[in-house]
Amino acid sequence: MSNQDKTISTLSHRARRTRYTLILAVSIIAALTIIILINLIVDRGFRSLSEQASPATRYLRYDFTATRQYSLSPQTLKVLKSLDNDYRLITVINATTPQEQRVPELVNEYKLYTNKITVEQINPTSDVKAIADFYDQLEGRYTKHLGPITQTVADGQALVSSVVDQLNPVVEQLKELAQSPEVKPNRTLSQLFASIVLNFSQQLKATEDINGTITTNLSTPLPAYQSAKSAIVNRLLEFDSVILAETISAFDKLSRSRSTPPATADAMLKINKSLNIVRDEIRRDVTKLQKVQSYLPYEEVRAAIQAKGFVAILADDEARIIPVSKMYRELPAEYTAAAGEPELGFIGEEQLTGSLISMSFNPPPLVIFVQSDGQDAFGEKGMYNQVGARLRTSNIQLAQWNPIPANSMDTLPKIENAQHTVWVVPAFPALDVTNPQHATIQAARDRTAQLIKERIAKGDSALVMMALDPLKEIASQNPIIAYLNKSWGIYPENDRVILSEQVQGRDTFAGTRFKITEWPTSLPITQSIKGMSAAALISSPIKLDDVEGIKQFAIMQITSPRMWTYKDFTDSTSYRTAEFDPETASSHFIIGVAAEGSPKSEAVSEIENESTAITTDNAENNRIIVTSTYAWATDFITTNADPNLTSQGQNQADVFGAAFPANSDLFVNSIYWLSGNDDLIAASPRSQDLRRVGAMTENGIFYSRLFLIGGLPIFVFVLGIAVWSIRRRD
């Protein structure tokens, strides 16, 4: 071999060694990286689980499902870590269906993340002694509260016995009278007495039997005391009105008839006297019975355990029962399975976590929706049913108030002592002097502004939604804007609308619809919805001024490279043809602000009609949120599954997931923050149930197919040629 060949061989050998060394180094680095990542995942799971979890569970569990189906939501984890009291979660379920089996699995997850929860599983079919002991313990929790109602039921049974004892001799008198020589030959009187005796005897027997029925029912676990009392009252009232009253009326009429023998008439009057004594006793004692009511928490628990399967949450002084049926929501009929059975969406975590949250409230916060336009907030025609349902799950009380009637201040919802109240003020209709209702709407708006100022001064909070008002009056004449600006340094410029250049096909137009994906992180309100999207339809900018003692935080802002504001309205839709205005252009606009501090303002008392300085009673906790896009929390957006927000997509969020889940979470988080429950704010179970990856577009599907059919084979072929060429050179 020549020296040249030796040199080439040496170089080739060195190249192979270098290449193999690099491959080995990369493999080692990749292996170490994988090991580190696995350890990070395991360590994260280890730290989040409590000591109650088994070693296998603490190290080997991880949820890779798209909707985190087998993981608890951040909100639940936050609630579990903040628990101060011990809770028992008891499932009473004969798990024979997949739906029922999922509930115990969910309950077991809760004990893995906190030492404050213990879990018990009871099969009501096979664990007879366990279920009996559970019912006894449950009833024992309410013994001290049930004294009045148990005594009332006993008094009712005694009243029934007294009535029966007094009327049994009357029945015998009626029978003797029916067989008397004066009555028996008279066919009319004879038939009448026969009918009265039969009805009287049957109804008296039915009244007597109710005592036995109630005694039997009271021997069952968690007796229905309220139902027992109602049964006694209804039976006695029915007997009084149907039998006693009609008998007395008939005898009174017959006793005055000339065709009735005198002896028979006298006997009828004596019977009526006895019946009237019994009637007086019934009406007097029934009135007493009606005044006593059973202990409501006991009756709620008793009614809930009648369900087929439930979960009981027991604390030291409170109990909640969640039927399995309430852990599922039925999806629309058009999405039923092939066999015709309705599809069910699981909301068990939302129910359990909501109950744990509600058990920490004493008293629960009150949220009052102001009916600015006179429409209901809840119900068949309500606009806030979705967010309202979520608040009710957490035991937050809801009410609504209509400020439009002149006497509306007399119909304010009742607020308990020490109950934190949040006022939700949707936008009032734009004022228009040509509108016959102009003066009425203006008076309602002014009345609401005065009320909000006074209530915030007393420690309440408010969520105020402003809307575009293209024909707006001077800002200082709007008392709501004047109060927000002077006391909080928040100035909604709702005489102008935010526009952006948007493209549809080949056309460019000024659009008002924005998708919000970037969230400020200064408050927990928005920290928990990072990565989620929200929709803002028609928005106005909010300007902020410094006010002593007030801290302001942006919570909603829209960003786009070419945005500007427009206020030169000739009509309410003239903005659609507006062109880009560099003078008002900005890359971002604030449309939602939260503020806290100690506001001071001049207010005019409606009672004394004089100017008075309002100073807050609770300066540290005064909070307010103002948005300049009013429809963001309505059902039209929160229940809509269509990214284009069409009417066809409304009420489909439970099926396909909300197109903009952040709208609902932002509202609920805002209520938590305004009510001082910051520790409850986190991504909710409902938002976790939504897939973060949306459906592929038609273009995406086309290019994916193109890559798989042509691109991938070509790539593999080229890679093979490259490897073959390298090996051939070696």
Helices and strands as residue ranges (DSSP letters): H 3-48, H 55-60, H 74-81, E 87-92, H 98-111, E 117-122, H 128-140, G 143-145, H 147-178, H 187-217, H 225-238, I 239-244, H 245-255, H 262-291, H 296-304, E 310-314, E 319-323, G 324-327, E 328-330, G 333-335, E 344-346, H 348-358, E 366-370, H 385-393, E 397-401, G 408-411, E 421-425, H 438-457, E 461-465, G 475-477, H 479-483, I 484-488, E 490-492, E 497-504, E 507-511, E 514-516, H 524-527, E 534-536, E 542-544, E 550-566, G 574-577, G 582-584, E 586-597, E 600-604, E 611-615, G 619-621, E 622-627, H 635-638, G 647-649, H 653-656, H 661-674, G 678-680, H 685-688, H 698-706, I 707-711, H 712-729
